[in-house]
Amino acid sequence: MASSSQFMPMIESSSSTSSSTLQTSTKESSFDKDQETVSQRHNKRLQKMTNLMPSQMLAVLLQPVGRRYIKRDREGSHRQILKDYFAENCTYPADYFHRQYRMQRELFLRILKDVEAYNDTAIESLKRFCEVVIALYEGQYLCSPNEQDIAYLLQEGEERGFVNMLGSLDCMHWERKNCLNALHSTHRGHHHKPTLILEAVASKDLWIWHAFFGMSGSHNDVNVLDHSPLFDTLIYGRMPLVNYTVNDRQDTLDYYLSDGIYPQWATLMQTITHPTTGKERLFAKKEEAVRKDVE
């Protein structure tokens, strides 16, 4: 038979285990009590602060977190705009209208009258409005220059000292404010903002004879020119032929004034970057002044 001394380690081990378990449960219960005490204390402080707060501040703090709705008086704003700019005895004069809307009031009213005479439903739909504007003005404003227009541009260029010039060419970046984040890398160039590029040709009277819009801002002027239909009429042989002589040299191509980023083509004339002689300085000054038409 086993002696009593053999059971002593087992008894001591079991007693030590039970005591440690008791100590652990005691610590957990005391910790729970402490946590409950802290929570009750926090609630009491919060209740005390709530009682001391003004009712309006309390309402703001207790309202659900989310997108806030702001009720805007759009109808009232519409009436105010009509009163300020479009009424017979409007608040602001004509120059304020031009500064606000970038066009003369008489031009706006003429377009409005033409659109209303064409179809009354045009003002109810933006898409229909665009269709009406194209139908009314495409033949005069939204087309490439015809032979009469080219003759006018050539005469204007000759009067300004540039024989056979058709206008000034340049690209402008328009900020794309609501560009998707996924497209920022492809629409951001040296402007460090997402942009779209407009390529335009303008004459002295600021008439835009060519517009190519929509390429992303990561492109430069040369990339845009490669995709532009500007020289399609020349490529397909539809450009009217002309003959002129400059410095005892005959030529048959019209040209556009451009800045130095464009390639040195016969149809593009750049300024002299570093003029040294008097003639070169005069030419650079004249060319840059005329090129301001498009800028």
VEXMAR-83669 format. One record per residue (C-alpha): residue number from 1; residue in three letters; x, y, z. Coordinates in steps of 0.001 Angstrom, whole numbers. Each point is the difference from the previous one (the first is absolute). Layout:
   nugu   timi        px        py        pz
    NUM    ALA         X         Y         Z
...
***
This chain:
   nugu   timi        px        py        pz
      1    MET         0         0         0
      2    ALA      1107      3507      -673
      3    SER      1013      2023      3006
      4    SER     -1591      3328       898
      5    SER      3191      1755      -922
      6    GLN      -565      -937     -3624
      7    PHE     -3325      1934      -127
      8    MET      1382      3197      1543
      9    PRO      1318      1575     -3296
     10    MET     -3335      -585     -1687
     11    ILE     -1885      1659      2863
     12    GLU      2377      2972        12
     13    SER      -290       364     -3785
     14    SER     -3769       -46        46
     15    SER      -148      2488      2842
     16    SER      2364      2376     -1764
     17    THR     -2060      -245     -3199
     18    SER     -3233       741      1790
     19    SER      1549      2936      1811
     20    SER      1360      1509     -3218
     21    THR     -3400      -422     -1656
     22    LEU     -1643      1720      2935
     23    GLN      2481      2879      -200
     24    THR      -598       399     -3757
     25    SER     -3777        69       393
     26    THR       358      2489      2825
     27    LYS      2178      2283     -2201
     28    GLU     -2466      -229     -2913
     29    SER     -2951       849      2207
     30    SER      1859      2969      1475
     31    PHE      1006      1143     -3501
     32    ASP     -3629      -206     -1173
     33    LYS     -1068      2004      3008
     34    ASP      2658      2610      -738
     35    GLN     -1104       212     -3634
     36    GLU     -3610       326      1048
     37    THR       969      2736      2439
     38    VAL      1913      1896     -2733
     39    SER     -2928      -335     -2406
     40    GLN     -2462      1250      2599
     41    ARG      2307      2890       825
     42    HIS       300       890     -3695
     43    ASN     -3765       -97      -464
     44    LYS      -497      2247      3010
     45    ARG      2488      2542     -1379
     46    LEU     -1644      -124     -3442
     47    GLN     -3437       511      1573
     48    LYS      1331      2926      1996
     49    MET      1517      1614     -3128
     50    THR     -3242      -596     -1903
     51    ASN     -1977      1798      2670
     52    LEU      2346      2981      -166
     53    MET       -98       303     -3841
     54    PRO     -2408      2349     -1778
     55    SER     -2833     -1772     -1768
     56    GLN      1102      1142     -3491
     57    MET      3555     -1280       478
     58    LEU     -1335     -3239      1392
     59    ALA     -2246      -471     -3033
     60    VAL      2954       458     -2354
     61    LEU      2189     -2457      1906
     62    LEU     -2704     -2650       256
     63    GLN     -1120        89     -3631
     64    PRO      1022     -3026     -2124
     65    VAL      3331       230     -1817
     66    GLY      -289        73     -3815
     67    ARG      -428      2271     -2995
     68    ARG     -1707      3222      1002
     69    TYR     -2973      1204     -2028
     70    ILE      -188      3725      -688
     71    LYS     -3248      1373     -1305
     72    ARG       776      2499     -2744
     73    ASP     -2429      2541     -1342
     74    ARG       598      -758     -3671
     75    GLU     -3195      1648     -1201
     76    GLY       843      3158      1910
     77    SER      3522        12     -1463
     78    HIS     -1472      -425     -3493
     79    ARG     -2285      3005       515
     80    GLN      2926      2036      1325
     81    ILE      2160      -774     -3064
     82    LEU     -2841      1017     -2316
     83    LYS      -425      3235      1924
     84    ASP      3739       761        45
     85    TYR       923      -753     -3631
     86    PHE     -2966      -800     -2251
     87    ALA     -2894      2261       963
     88    GLU      -819      3124     -2006
     89    ASN      1135      2242      2855
     90    CYS      2657     -2365      1332
     91    THR      2259       787      2937
     92    TYR      3364      -292     -1743
     93    PRO      1080      1768     -3213
     94    ALA      1148     -1657     -3225
     95    ASP      3701       -89       911
     96    TYR      -802     -1956      3170
     97    PHE     -1967     -2487     -2111
     98    HIS      3002      -446     -2294
     99    ARG      2334      -510      2944
    100    GLN     -2323     -2568      1600
    101    TYR      -946     -2056     -3084
    102    ARG      2921       743     -2383
    103    MET     -2296      1220     -2781
    104    GLN     -1981      3097      -955
    105    ARG     -3603       190      1200
    106    GLU     -1207       824     -3527
    107    LEU      1654     -3163     -1340
    108    PHE     -1610     -2118      2704
    109    LEU     -3441      1462      -648
    110    ARG       382      -529     -3750
    111    ILE       880     -3666       515
    112    LEU     -2915      -387      2410
    113    LYS     -2382      1569     -2506
    114    ASP      1218     -2230     -2833
    115    VAL      -304     -3133      2131
    116    GLU     -3497       860      1203
    117    ALA     -1086       725     -3572
    118    TYR      1399     -3331     -1167
    119    ASN     -1753     -2160      2579
    120    ASP     -1489       813      3401
    121    THR       993     -3371      1452
    122    ALA      3710       719      -501
    123    ILE       269      1896      3290
    124    GLU     -1335     -3023      1918
    125    SER      2832     -2297      -949
    126    LEU      3712       727      -201
    127    LYS       496     -2670     -2624
    128    ARG     -2721      1465     -2172
    129    PHE      1511      3451       520
    130    CYS      3363     -1191     -1349
    131    GLU     -1689     -1548     -3026
    132    VAL     -1811      3256      -731
    133    VAL      3199      2073       334
    134    ILE      1796     -2315     -2436
    135    ALA     -2904       129     -2449
    136    LEU       -73      3804       122
    137    TYR      3681       892       -19
    138    GLU      1900     -2953     -1453
    139    GLY       246      1521     -3457
    140    GLN      1576      3219      1267
    141    TYR      1712      -670      3328
    142    LEU       690     -3731       307
    143    CYS      1768      -784     -3249
    144    SER      3435       164     -1608
    145    PRO       900      3124     -1976
    146    ASN     -1175       -16     -3618
    147    GLU      1673      1768     -2925
    148    GLN     -1488      3384       913
    149    ASP      1132      -379      3616
    150    ILE      3495     -1005     -1105
    151    ALA       213      3031     -2298
    152    TYR     -1024      2214      2933
    153    LEU      2614     -1568      2287
    154    LEU      2741       335     -2600
    155    GLN      -819      3683      -494
    156    GLU       -10       586      3753
    157    GLY      3356     -1752       392
    158    GLU      1554      2017     -2809
    159    GLU     -1183      3257      1578
    160    ARG      1724     -1037      3225
    161    GLY      3272      -846     -1758
    162    PHE      -367     -3788      -317
    163    VAL      -786     -1005     -3576
    164    ASN     -2196     -3141      -303
    165    MET      -498      -369      3757
    166    LEU     -3263     -1732       960
    167    GLY        78       735      3739
    168    SER      1746      -883      3241
    169    LEU       166     -3532      1411
    170    ASP       325      -960      3655
    171    CYS     -1235     -2447      2657
    172    MET     -1684       869      3296
    173    HIS      -574     -2172      3065
    174    TRP     -3466        26      1571
    175    GLU      -200     -1314      3551
    176    ARG     -2132     -3128       366
    177    LYS     -1377       731      3453
    178    ASN     -2037     -3178       515
    179    CYS      2528     -2388     -1510
    180    LEU      -111     -3513      1463
    181    ASN      2910      -875      2266
    182    ALA       821     -2983     -2195
    183    LEU       598      2380     -2961
    184    HIS      2184      2557      1804
    185    SER      3264     -1562     -1184
    186    THR     -1027       108     -3677
    187    HIS     -1535      3498       124
    188    ARG      2703      1782      1993
    189    GLY      2939      1669     -1698
    190    HIS      2192      2971       824
    191    HIS     -3010      1817      1481
    192    HIS       -79     -2588      2843
    193    LYS     -3797      -173      -302
    194    PRO     -2240     -2188     -2192
    195    THR      -635      1915     -3224
    196    LEU     -1386      -385     -3500
    197    ILE      1738      1632     -2965
    198    LEU     -1583      2346     -2527
    199    GLU      1867       602     -3263
    200    ALA     -1217      3142     -1734
    201    VAL       759      2289     -2935
    202    ALA     -1111      3610       370
    203    SER       218      3147     -2100
    204    LYS       279      3693       886
    205    ASP     -3722       381       750
    206    LEU       288     -2966      2456
    207    TRP     -2069     -2173     -2328
    208    ILE       845     -3664       615
    209    TRP       433     -1741     -3364
    210    HIS      1098     -3351      1345
    211    ALA      -623     -1786      3315
    212    PHE      1106     -3475      1066
    213    PHE      -909      -820      3593
    214    GLY        93     -2990      2316
    215    MET      3503     -1458       246
    216    SER      1313      -570      3515
    217    GLY      2340      2475      1660
    218    SER      2944     -2407        80
    219    HIS       543       666     -3735
    220    ASN      1917      2946     -1401
    221    ASP      -729      2224     -2984
    222    VAL      1835     -2272     -2447
    223    ASN     -1964     -3102      1066
    224    VAL     -3240      1914      -413
    225    LEU      1045      1196     -3467
    226    ASP       676     -3615     -1036
    227    HIS     -3641      -885       761
    228    SER     -1517      3265     -1182
    229    PRO     -1860       345     -3336
    230    LEU      1548      3436      -568
    231    PHE      1982     -1019     -3091
    232    ASP     -2475     -2547     -1383
    233    THR     -1035      2354     -2808
    234    LEU      3653       366      -992
    235    ILE       701     -3754       204
    236    TYR     -3013      -928     -2124
    237    GLY       606      2772     -2534
    238    ARG     -3015      2169       851
    239    MET      1969      3088      1012
    240    PRO      -224      2860     -2563
    241    LEU      3353       576     -1689
    242    VAL      1624      3405       325
    243    ASN      3194      1568     -1318
    244    TYR      2075      2576      1825
    245    THR      3617      1127       106
    246    VAL      2061       766      3115
    247    ASN      3711       874      -249
    248    ASP        33      -937     -3691
    249    ARG     -1388     -3438       854
    250    GLN     -3311     -1270     -1327
    251    ASP     -2287     -2094      2132
    252    THR     -3480     -1515      -342
    253    LEU      -845      -943      3592
    254    ASP     -1912      1979      2571
    255    TYR      1333       -40      3552
    256    TYR      -903       657      3640
    257    LEU      1988      1877      2613
    258    SER      1041     -2231      2916
    259    ASP      2377      -131      2939
    260    GLY      3295     -1883       153
    261    ILE     -1323     -3376      1196
    262    TYR     -1503      -805     -3400
    263    PRO      2064     -1739     -2706
    264    GLN      1655      2078     -2694
    265    TRP     -2469      -692     -2783
    266    ALA      -608      2165     -3038
    267    THR     -3567       570      1250
    268    LEU      1143      1298      3414
    269    MET      1999      3153       658
    270    GLN      1740       468      3358
    271    THR      1673      3009      1487
    272    ILE      3770       421       274
    273    THR       903     -1120      3505
    274    HIS      3216      1972       387
    275    PRO        -5      2895     -2494
    276    THR      3318      1760      -490
    277    THR      -461      2472     -2854
    278    GLY     -2482      2820      -276
    279    LYS     -2034     -1799     -2662
    280    GLU      -231     -3142      2119
    281    ARG     -1115      1979      3062
    282    LEU     -2640      1806     -2069
    283    PHE     -1287     -3268     -1460
    284    ALA      -160     -1683      3422
    285    LYS     -1859      2972      1453
    286    LYS     -2548        66     -2844
    287    GLU      -511     -3770         0
    288    GLU      -545      -209      3751
    289    ALA     -2400      2970       -95
    290    VAL     -2137     -1550     -2747
    291    ARG        58     -3391      1723
    292    LYS     -1708      1582      3015
    293    ASP     -3266      -361     -1960
    294    VAL      -330     -3596      1123
    295    GLU      1387       464      3504
***
